[in-house]
Amino acid sequence: MNLPRLSVVIPNYNHARFLPNCLEAILRQSVQPFEIIVIDDASTDNSVEVIEAFTKRNPIIRFYRNEQNRGVVSGMNRGLELARGDYVYYAAADDQVLPGFFEKSLRLLNEHPQAALCCTIGDWREIETGFNWHVGVGMADVPGFLSPVQMIKLERRDKLLIASHTAIMRKTAIVQAGRFIPELKWHCDWFAIYVAAFRHGICFVPEPLALFNIHPASFYKARDKQAHREVLQLMLDLLTRAEYQDAATPIRESGALYLFGMPILKLMLRRPAYRGFITPTFLRKNLWHSLKLELKKITPRFAAEWYFRLAGYKARTG
């Protein structure tokens, strides 16, 4: 069977110590990508040396280096422009793909070319605490396609979660979603992925096939409250524009914006233009999510693990 072409994009900044594991895991996949695009963002460690050594041994690796640091989102968009594949996967240098990830995802996408992406159960690990849990559990019992209507139903039942580190995305769907909007910073991938997903539907593999490491100083953690509010306000502004109404409607109906907690609820309450996103479903999900975030700060680790197991997250230590 001829599978679609996959471009893997790795934006890197000072992650030389993680790159070998990341690249080796990709190169060990049962189905190889069409190309691996590594974009180094003016690293000051020995990243270039590590990447060049891999490039010499593996002709599918294409290496690009920025003379000046331009940031993660710039690297993501440059990778999207350079990608020659039908699908694009973004691999953080400090994360790792697990065996069978590309093959299982691409086979499913080949069967459902209308899908915006394929995702799997996400394996998350918090480096500080050693806490390890799965997200996206319960979306489906068998691999298959989920339509936008099915996605709304899953989100309302708190079962939909597209882990971006597991998302193999159709390039054209992400381009049509506006690419990765730099001003959305930490949430640029969430916005592009959910807009594309609610427009076209997704494929899902109910297995943990990619590992996401959360570091104290990671891009995921590096945000202050004021900047975060500004990003959330821009996201709401975008969702009120005409060009995004086809995605904004299911996002509103499903309550998907609950994930951004109390900060986004406060913005919605302050501005009449945003209040249409405050639905009973959104309120229920948002308030419960906000409470869980606060409890997590004061809950002993053993109790948190017990809760995650009860909630179906299959929490593990390691």
VOFI-713755 format. One record per residue (C-alpha): residue in three letters; x, y, z. Coordinates in pm, whole numbers, padded with zeros to 5 digits, always signed. Example, Ala and Ser with C-alpha at 12.3 -4.5 7.8 and 13.67 -1.06 7.14 Angstrom:
REM VOFI-713755
ALA+01230-00450+00780;SER+01367-00106+00714;
//
This chain:
REM VOFI-713755
MET+00000+00000+00000;ASN+00131+00345-00094;LEU+00101+00567+00210;PRO+00088+00949+00205;ARG+00418+01136+00229;LEU+00506+01260+00577;SER+00730+01555+00660;VAL+00865+01561+01015;VAL+00962+01909+01138;ILE+01191+01950+01440;PRO+01236+02307+01566;ASN+01540+02308+01796;TYR+01702+02551+02036;ASN+01979+02433+02270;HIS+01846+02079+02295;ALA+02159+01899+02180;ARG+02135+01653+02469;PHE+01787+01542+02360;LEU+01833+01536+01982;PRO+01994+01189+01949;ASN+01704+01014+02125;CYS+01448+01217+01930;LEU+01605+01151+01588;GLU+01682+00786+01657;ALA+01322+00720+01762;ILE+01201+00877+01436;LEU+01449+00684+01225;ARG+01348+00356+01396;GLN+00983+00392+01294;SER+00844+00102+01090;VAL+00733+00354+00825;GLN+00996+00617+00753;PRO+00899+00980+00688;PHE+00956+01126+00342;GLU+01181+01387+00503;ILE+01296+01519+00839;ILE+01334+01897+00848;VAL+01547+02020+01138;ILE+01542+02396+01199;ASP+01799+02515+01451;ASP+01713+02852+01603;ALA+02068+02985+01656;SER+02153+02739+01933;THR+02453+02819+02152;ASP+02521+02459+02256;ASN+02654+02182+02029;SER+02321+02122+01853;VAL+02466+02199+01508;GLU+02738+01938+01553;VAL+02483+01675+01658;ILE+02245+01755+01371;GLU+02521+01759+01108;ALA+02643+01417+01225;PHE+02293+01273+01178;THR+02252+01450+00844;LYS+02566+01288+00704;ARG+02436+00941+00788;ASN+02070+00996+00693;PRO+01994+01165+00358;ILE+01627+01219+00447;ILE+01732+01484+00702;ARG+01729+01844+00574;PHE+01907+02089+00804;TYR+01839+02464+00823;ARG+02001+02705+01066;ASN+01883+03051+01168;GLU+02159+03307+01215;GLN+01944+03482+01476;ASN+01696+03342+01724;ARG+01344+03379+01583;GLY+01136+03175+01825;VAL+00946+02846+01818;VAL+00646+02964+01617;SER+00867+03105+01342;GLY+01034+02765+01314;MET+00698+02590+01297;ASN+00580+02811+01011;ARG+00908+02783+00826;GLY+00885+02406+00855;LEU+00533+02417+00714;GLU+00656+02617+00415;LEU+00951+02385+00353;ALA+00751+02062+00394;ARG+00702+01866+00072;GLY+00486+01596+00227;ASP+00110+01560+00229;TYR+00116+01552+00608;VAL+00330+01728+00867;TYR+00433+01616+01215;TYR+00606+01848+01461;ALA+00850+01670+01690;ALA+00991+01866+01983;ALA+01356+01778+02033;ASP+01291+01681+02396;ASP+00992+01457+02314;GLN+00987+01108+02165;VAL+00774+00909+01923;LEU+00698+00549+02017;PRO+00705+00238+01793;GLY+00433+00217+01527;PHE+00329+00581+01553;PHE+00381+00682+01189;GLU+00259+00357+01037;LYS-00067+00335+01234;SER-00146+00704+01184;LEU-00067+00716+00811;ARG-00262+00399+00734;LEU-00569+00550+00897;LEU-00523+00883+00718;ASN-00490+00697+00390;GLU-00834+00544+00453;HIS-00985+00882+00552;PRO-00821+01153+00338;GLN-01087+01406+00440;ALA-00953+01414+00797;ALA-00759+01718+00912;LEU-00524+01506+01119;CYS-00466+01183+01305;CYS-00394+01185+01676;THR-00341+00918+01941;ILE-00362+00889+02316;GLY-00100+01130+02449;ASP+00165+01017+02696;TRP+00258+01316+02918;ARG+00541+01325+03170;GLU+00608+01607+03417;ILE+00984+01612+03469;GLU+00974+01801+03803;THR+00741+01557+03976;GLY+00793+01240+03773;PHE+00416+01223+03730;ASN+00312+01043+03411;TRP-00039+01030+03266;HIS-00235+00967+02947;VAL-00470+01215+02777;GLY-00733+01139+02515;VAL-00838+00814+02682;GLY-01197+00721+02597;MET-01231+00905+02266;ALA-01281+00572+02086;ASP-01216+00203+02149;VAL-01092+00123+01799;PRO-00898+00323+01537;GLY-01121+00524+01306;PHE-01257+00856+01183;LEU-01447+01101+01405;SER-01669+01354+01228;PRO-01712+01711+01360;VAL-02055+01609+01493;GLN-01902+01316+01682;MET-01629+01546+01812;ILE-01887+01785+01957;LYS-02058+01497+02139;LEU-01724+01373+02276;GLU-01621+01720+02392;ARG-01952+01769+02572;ARG-01883+01444+02759;ASP-01527+01554+02846;LYS-01382+01284+02620;LEU-01222+01489+02341;LEU-00860+01593+02376;ILE-00632+01629+02075;ALA-00279+01604+02212;SER-00078+01820+01970;HIS+00240+01615+02019;THR+00051+01317+01868;ALA-00107+01507+01575;ILE-00002+01419+01221;MET-00165+01704+01029;ARG-00280+01744+00670;LYS-00071+02031+00541;THR-00348+02193+00338;ALA-00588+02190+00636;ILE-00338+02374+00857;VAL-00261+02629+00585;GLN-00635+02693+00542;ALA-00666+02739+00920;GLY-00425+03033+00897;ARG-00103+02844+00968;PHE+00043+02900+01316;ILE-00042+03256+01416;PRO+00267+03398+01595;GLU+00067+03630+01820;LEU-00111+03327+01969;LYS+00224+03210+02109;TRP+00175+02902+02332;HIS-00172+02837+02193;CYS-00097+02875+01821;ASP-00094+02498+01771;TRP-00418+02448+01969;PHE-00594+02709+01755;ALA-00476+02575+01418;ILE-00541+02213+01516;TYR-00890+02267+01660;VAL-01001+02494+01375;ALA-00888+02234+01120;ALA-01029+01945+01324;PHE-01376+02095+01369;ARG-01387+02176+00998;HIS-01286+01836+00864;GLY-01296+01576+01141;ILE-01005+01368+01271;CYS-00867+01017+01282;PHE-00783+00864+01619;VAL-00567+00570+01729;PRO-00653+00460+02087;GLU-00292+00389+02188;PRO-00024+00606+02352;LEU+00224+00650+02065;ALA+00412+00972+02148;LEU+00570+01102+02469;PHE+00551+01468+02575;ASN+00795+01590+02842;ILE+00696+01895+03047;HIS+01004+02080+03176;PRO+00991+02368+03428;ALA+01149+02606+03171;SER+00976+02468+02861;PHE+00782+02677+02607;TYR+00470+02509+02747;LYS+00540+02655+03094;ALA+00699+02989+02994;ARG+00415+03241+03010;ASP+00313+03526+03239;LYS-00046+03612+03330;GLN-00076+03939+03138;ALA+00071+03795+02819;HIS-00156+03494+02855;ARG-00465+03715+02882;GLU-00362+03901+02566;VAL-00322+03574+02377;LEU-00662+03447+02492;GLN-00825+03775+02393;LEU-00677+03749+02043;MET-00803+03391+02019;LEU-01156+03505+02106;ASP-01129+03793+01859;LEU-01032+03550+01583;LEU-01321+03318+01665;THR-01568+03604+01624;ARG-01445+03677+01269;ALA-01644+03560+00967;GLU-01364+03343+00826;TYR-01361+03125+01137;GLN-01736+03088+01199;ASP-01746+02735+01054;ALA-01506+02628+01329;ALA-01622+02872+01599;THR-01974+02727+01599;PRO-01874+02370+01699;ILE-01609+02507+01936;ARG-01883+02708+02110;GLU-02141+02426+02104;SER-01896+02177+02250;GLY-01754+02405+02521;ALA-01401+02334+02396;LEU-01263+02665+02526;TYR-01306+02542+02885;LEU-00945+02426+02871;PHE-00819+02783+02917;GLY-00969+02800+03262;MET-01066+03104+03465;PRO-00868+03359+03257;ILE-01080+03300+02947;LEU-01406+03300+03146;LYS-01317+03641+03292;LEU-01251+03778+02942;MET-01585+03644+02820;LEU-01769+03809+03108;ARG-01602+04145+03049;ARG-01676+04174+02677;PRO-02026+04136+02530;ALA-01881+04016+02197;TYR-01743+03706+02371;ARG-02043+03613+02585;GLY-02190+03387+02320;PHE-01918+03136+02411;ILE-02057+03108+02766;THR-02291+02813+02736;PRO-02407+02578+03015;THR-02170+02313+02879;PHE-01877+02555+02877;LEU-01952+02676+03231;ARG-01976+02325+03374;LYS-01652+02217+03209;ASN-01464+02539+03281;LEU-01550+02558+03651;TRP-01472+02190+03710;HIS-01143+02221+03519;SER-01045+02535+03713;LEU-01120+02361+04042;LYS-00906+02062+03944;LEU-00614+02291+03857;GLU-00632+02454+04200;LEU-00662+02119+04379;LYS-00362+01984+04190;LYS-00144+02253+04349;ILE-00222+02134+04702;THR-00293+01764+04650;PRO-00024+01512+04754;ARG+00118+01315+04465;PHE-00025+00980+04577;ALA-00375+01131+04591;ALA-00334+01286+04246;GLU-00227+00949+04105;TRP-00529+00783+04265;TYR-00762+01043+04113;PHE-00611+01011+03765;ARG-00654+00634+03773;LEU-01015+00672+03884;ALA-01078+00928+03609;GLY-00952+00691+03342;TYR-00623+00867+03267;LYS-00415+00557+03341;ALA-00165+00755+03544;ARG+00175+00598+03584;THR+00491+00690+03771;GLY+00831+00672+03614;
//
